[in-house]
Amino acid sequence: MMKNWVKKIIVGVCAVMLTACAVQGENSAAPAATASDEPVSGGTYIVRGAGDPYSFNPDLKVDDWGVVAYQNIFNRLVKQTISNEVVGDLAESWEFSEDGLTLTFHLHEGVKWHDGEPFSSEDVKWTFDKIRTEGYQSNSFKQLSEITCPDENTVVFHLSEPNSGIVATIGWLGTFIMPKHIYDTPEYDWSTNPANFQPVGTGPFKFVSYEKSVAIRMERNEDYFKGAPYIDELIVSIIPDESTAFQAWQNGEVDDILGKAPSSEIAALKQDPNYNVYQYVATGRVYLSFNLKEGPFADVRVRQAVDMALNRQEILDKAAKGIGSVPETYMTPVFDWAMSDTARIPEMDREAARKLIEEAGYTQDENGYYFTCTLDTFESGNFKDTATVIQAQLKEIGIEVKLNISEIANFQTKVLDNYNFDMAMNSGSQGPDANAIENRIGSNGSLNISKYANPEIDELLKAGIAVSDKAARGEVYKQIQEILKRDLPMVIVTDEIYSYPIKATIHNHPLSTEKSTTLGTNEFSEVWIEQ
């Protein structure tokens, strides 16, 4: 029926990955570790965390501040690397049936939970049965109809229809394997189980303690199935303010800020022999979402005016010191095989933008404004500076913007949970597969901030994963882009290039060139510290 289905998917994914890491590894003067460098065991590694996790249930709710702990306490079947490759984790291999309806994972043997209990395929089944019904990634697994366990080291996903993007989705977030023997109990549901704050995983580090607004402490898992980590202790030090965190990093109080250095500092860090700076073309994009139910942006003409008003190069220059690229398409250009030649982001035209606002029925007041609105975002990277530049640019077309900049937890409650906003600015990965955009534009997408719902888009998203042929998939995503240009549920601001400065004494970092294709993005299982 679908001859060579597996091979086509693997080749397609690998091609995307090579594109995604086109500029990886732009290093400073400091030499990278070589084969002659002998890893040193011991030490404490301190990573900056920007906020408190909701809990340590990694699959229940979108939780950016729990990710570092999740990726070191737990494992997934497969995992995504910083170069957007999908590699094995608990699964050592996997394959599709020829018709694409059966996906079989072969699990590593001898894996144990941190409490000593054996891990098995039953843990995978229990986890994904919860994820597909109650997890925040449930919408991504609509085609997953049944999970079976032929033996303790084999798990089979039965699909109602082919899904060429499912392996990549499993390697993202919200798909960490959880212990059935702890969670499968009538005493608690998975949202209230005490293990949510005393997590037990299979990962390289064991949970030790959590002190709210202070730190998460983890220790080396001596029985880790891939080999014990080099470092003794992993600490996530909670420092919400980015300037404070950067200063702590420079002072040696923190070993790792996960790349959250100010853009203004990157050029100097590249020249400093005490650091390596790694850069990656990202599937991440900064974008604006809108309240589509009420207010000025419920009218597509006003959203189009915003799209036409932005000077994206100026935003990059002023807010990001030129690091990034000006977007031209409504999907990430990493997937060049899916790009539309006709559905392109318009050139800046502020006169045309004003006309669209007037066509929508607005007239200027005595101060030259058509209306006043809010723009919500949160403290992260260059978000504040980016929002300030957007505020000034929209003033040029008669929109008065008031900025609401908060911590991410407040942003999520106000914007995602309560839908209480006019415009909101966010960013995030739209990979490793092209269909990852479903999370942001699908009717039930977990990151669909605008609550955009279009049955035609939903059907096309299904069609995009029903085949493995890249050319056929590309035609589907080109249609999606045409609709996105027409409906404009979000306005793309910039395409991101991630810059990660890492101290030269830190080796085997997951963001380093040598480990960029093998370790999860925040996985410190192989990190060692030069003495």
N, C-alpha and C positions, 0 to 999 in steps of 0.2 A: 504493500500500500504506500508506505512512505519510505522507500529504500534509502539506506544510509542516513536516516534521521539523526542518529547520534553524532556521526562524523560531521555533518553539516553544522550542527549546533556548536560543536567544539571549535571548528575552524572559524565560525563567525564570531564567537566570543573572543578567541585569541586575537583576531584582527582588530576588534574594538580596543582590546587592551593595549596593543602596540601603539595605536593612535593616541590613547589616553595618556601615555607616559612619554610623549615625544620630547619634552624638555626636562625630564627628571634628572636629578643629580647634578645641578649646577653648584659646584662646591666652592668654598672659600679656599684660602691658601693652605689650610690645615690638611695633612695627608689623611686619607681614610685608612681603616685597619687593613692590614695585609695578611696573607696566609701565614706569615711567620709570627704574627701577634698571638700570644697564648692567652686565652681567656683567664680572667682572675675571678675566683669565687669570693662571695662575701659582700658586705656593705648594705646600706639602705638607700633606696632610690625614691626620691620625693617628686611627685608629679603634681602640678597645680590643677585643682578642680575649681570651676567657676561658681559652683553652687551645690546645694544639698540634693541628693537623689530623692525622688518620691518614695522609693522603696528599693529593695534588691530583688524584686521580681522582674526579670529582664524582658518579659514578653507582654506584660499587662498594659503598659501605657508608654507613650512617647516620652523619653526621659533623657535628654542630652547629658545631664550631670551624673547619670549613673553609668554611662557607657564605658569609661575606663575600668571601673570595678567589674562590670559585666564581662568584658573581654578578657579579664584575667582570672576571674573566679569560675566562669562557665566556658563551655565550648559549644560550637554549632556543628552541624553535619559538614558544612563547607564554610569557608570564610572569604571575605573580600580583602584584598591587599590595597595599599595606598596607590599602586599602579593599576587598580581596578581589575586585577586578575582574580579569578575564583579558584581557590585551591582547597584540598582536602583538610578536614579538621578531625572530627570523630569518624568521618567516613574516609577510608583509605582509597576507595574507588566507587564508581557508580556508572550505570548505563541505562539508556532507554531501550524499550522494545522497539521493533521496527515500525509499529504503528503509532509510536509516541504516546501511548496511553498507560504505559507502566514504566515507572522509574525505580530502579533497584539500587540501594546503597549497601555496600559491604563495609562493616564497621571494624575498627581496630579491636583486637582482642586484649583482654587483661586490663581494661580500663576500670578504675575504681572511683567511686564518689569520695569526697573528702572525709566522710565518716566511716570509710572502709567497706561500705556495701558495694557489690559489683554493679557496674553499668551494663545495660543490655538494650536490645532493640525495643523492649517494652517501654523503656523510658522515652525513646523517640516517639513511639506511637502515642503515649499519653500526652506528651508535650504538644505534638502537632494536632491532636484531637482538640486540645484546649485552644491553641492558637487559631485554628480555622473556625472556631465557634465564638471565642471570647477575647482573643488577643487583638491588639491594635493593628496587626497585620492580617486580620481575617479576610479582608477584601482581596488580598493578594493570592489567596488559596481557594478561590471559588471552584476551581476545577478539580480540587482534591476531594474525591468522593469516599475513599476508604484507605486505611493503612493496615497492612498485615505484617506479621513477623514469622517468617518461615522457620527461623531459628534465632538464637540469642544475639548473633552477630550479623543478621541480615534484616533489613526493613524494606518493605515495598510500598511505594505510593501509587495508588490506582487513580487515574485521572478520567474524568468524564469526557474530556476533549483535550487534544494536545496543547501543551503550554511550553513553548520554546524558551521562555524566560524564567522558568520556575527555579532552576538551579541557582541562577544569579540572585534571585529573590531570597532563597534560603541562606545565601551567604551574606545578606545584609543584616539589619537589626531587627529585633523582635522575634528572633528565631533561635534563641539559645535553648539548649536541651536542659530540662529541669528534672529533679529526682522524683520519680513516681512514688517511691516508698515513703517519701515525706509529704507529698502534696495530695496523694490519692487517699483522702481520709474524710469520713462523714462529719468530723468535728469542725472543719473549716472549709470555706471555699478558697480558691487560689488567691483572692485579693486580700484575705484576712489571715492567712496562715502565718504563724509566728516566724516561719523560715524566711519570710519576706524581709526580716531584719536580722536574721541569723542564717545567711545563705550558705547552702552546701552545693558545691559544683564539682566538676571534674577537671577544672582548669589548672594552670601552672601555679596559682597562688590560692591559699586558703584564707577565708575571712577570719579576722581577729576581733576587730571592734569598729564601732562607728560612733563618733561624738559629733552631734549636730553642729554645723557651722565651724567645725574645727578640722576633723580629719577622718578618713577611712583607712584602717590599717589591715594589711594582708601579709602573710608570711609564705615562704617558699613551700611548695608541695613536693616533699621528697619522693613521693610515689607517682609523680606525674608521668603519664604513659609515654610522653615524648622525651622524657629526661628532665631531671630537676633543674629549675632555673639557676643561674649563677648568683643572683642577688638574694640576700637573706630576707629582706623585708621591702615591701612596696607600700608606699604611703601616698594617698591622695590628700594633699593639703588644700583646704577650701579657702580660696582667696577670691572673692567676687570681683574686686576692682582690678582691671587689667593693668593699670599703671603700677599699682602696688605689686602685682604679681611679676611684672617685668623687672621691677627693681629688686625684688626678692631673688629672682633668677640670676640677675647680674651679680648680686651680693653673695651667691652661693647658698642661700637658704632653701632654694628649690632647684632641683636638677633639670626639670623639664617643664616647659610651658606649652607643650603640644603645638608649637608653631605660632602661638598668639603673641608675636612680637609686632610692635607698631611698624607700619609700612615705611615710615620715615627712618627706621633703624636698619632696614635690610641691607642697603648698600654698604654701610659701615661694617656690618657683621660679616659680609662677604669678604671684606678685606682683612678681617681680624683672624690671625692664625689660631686663635683659641676656639674657633667655631667652624663647623661645616654648615653650609646653607644648601638645602635640597629644594628644588622647585619641580612642581608637577602641574601639567595641564589637567584641569579638573572637569568633572561633569557637573560641578557645583555652579549655581547661578544665583546672583542677587536679584530679587524680583519684588514687585509690588502686587499685593492681593487687594481685593475690593469687597466692600459690602454690596452684594448684588441685589439685596432685598429691599433696601430703602436708602434714601439719601441721594446725593448727586451722582454717585457712581453706579447707580442702578441703570442709568442711561448709557448705552454703549458708546454714544458719541462723546461723552465726557471722558470715558476711559481712553478712547482714541486720541482725544486732545492731549492727555497726559503722555501717551506713547509718542506723540509728535513733538512734545515740548522739551523732552529730555536731550541734553547735550551730554551724551554718554562719555565721550572722550574727556570732557571737563570734569565729570564725576571721577573718572579714574585718576586724572592728574592731581586733582585737589584732595581727594579722599584716600586714595590708595597709592599715591606717588608713582602712578603709571603702571603699577603691577596688576595685570589682568588684561582683558581684551574687550573691545567693543562688540557687543552681540549683533548679529545680523539676522538670526533665525529664531523661530518660536520654540524650537527644541534644541538641546545642546548640540553643538557642531561636532562633538567627539564622534557621533554616529554619522559620519559623512555620507554613508550609503543611504541614509534616510532623509537627507536634506532636500527641501523643496526649493526649486529655482524661482518660484513665483510668490510664495508666501514669505515675504521678507519684511523685517522691521523697517518702518518708513524713515526717511531722512528727517532731520529736525526741520520743522516748519511752524514757527510759532504764530504766524498770521493765520494759517489754516487751522491751527489749534483753537484760536480765539473764535473763529467762525463756527467751528463745531459746537463750542460751548453756547454760543448765541442761538444756533439752530436747536439746541436742547431747551431753549426757553429762558436762559439767564441773561440778565442785564447788569451792567456795572453800577456799583454804588458810588458815592462821592469820593471814595478812596481808590476807585479803579478796580475793585474786586467784584467778581461775579458771585462768589460764595466763599464761605469759610469751611474748612474741614480739618480733620485730625489725621496725623500719620503716626501710627504706633510701631515701635520697634524695641529692641532690647540691646543692652550693653554686650557687644561682641565684635572684636576686631575693629573694622573701620565703619561699623554701622552708624554710629553717631555722626561722624563726619559726612558719610554718604547721605544720610537723611537731611543734614543741614544744607548740602549743596542742592538736593532735590527741592527743598523748601524754597530756596532762592530762585531756582529755575521756574518753578510753578508760579511764583509771584509774577514772573514776566508775562504769563498768559492770564493774569487776573484771578488766580486761585490763592487765597490766603491759607497757609498750612500751619497748624499748630502741632508741635512735636510732643509726643508722649513716649519718653524713653525710660524703660523700666528694667528690672531684672527679668530673666527669661521665665521664671515661674509665674510672675504676675502677668507677663505677656501671654503666656499659654492660657491662663485662666480667663483673661479679659477677651482675647481674640479667638483662640481655638475653641474654648469651652462655652463662653457666653456670647460670642458673635457680636461683641460690643465695640465696633470700630467703623471708621470710614475707609481709610487705607491702612495697610500694614506692610511692613518690609521684613523680609526673611531671606534666607538662603538655604541651600542644601543640595546634596548630590542628586543627580537625575540619571544615575547609572547603578550598577554596571551594565544593565541591559536597557535598550531603548524603551521598553515597556515600563520601566520604573517611573515614567512620567504619570502613570495611572494613579500613583499615590497623591498626585497634586491636581489632577484634572478629572479623574474618574468620579462618578457621582458619590461613591462611598469611600473615596480615597482618604486614608488616615491623615494626610497632610494637605487636604483640599481646603485651604483656609477660606477661600471665597464661597464655599458651598456651591460651586458651579455644578450644574446637573444638565447634561445633554445626552439623551438616549443614543443619538447618532455617534457621539464620541465613545460612549460605552461599548457599542457594537464594534466600532473600529478597533478599540483596544483589545477586544476579544479576538478579532481577526488577525491582529498583529502578532499574537502568540500561537495561533492555530497552525502556522506553517513555519518551516525552518529555513526555507530558501530566502537568502538575504534580499535579493531583488524584489521578490514578492512582498516581503515584509516592508521594504522601503516604500513601495507604492502606497501601502496602508498608512504609514506614518506621514507621508506627504499629504495625504487627504486630511489627516488630523491637524497638520499645521495650517492648512487652508481654513479650517473651521476655527482654530485658535486665533488666527488673524482677524477673522470676521467677528467672533464673539468676545475676544480679548478678556478672558477671565483673570489674566495676570499680565503685567507689563514687565518685560525683562530689562533690568538695569545694567548689569555687567556680567561678563563671563569671568570666572575666577581662575587665577593661577595661584596655587598654594605655595607659600614660601615657609620652609621649616628650618629655623636655625637650631642646631644641636651642638652642644659642647663637644669639643674634639676628644675629650677624655671618655666619652660615652660611645661604646661599640655595640654593634649588632642591633642598633635601634630599628624599629619597624619602619621608620620613614627614611632610613638610609638607603643608598643605592643598592648595597649588597643584600639587604633584606626586604627590599620593596616588593618583591614578587613571591615571598614565602610566608611572611608574618601578617597577622591581622593588623589593622591600622593603629590600634592602641594596645597591642599585645607585647608585654615585656618579658616573655619567657626566655629569651636568649640574650638580653641586655647584660653587659658586664662593664664595670667601671675601672678605668685605668688608674692605678695607684700612683 
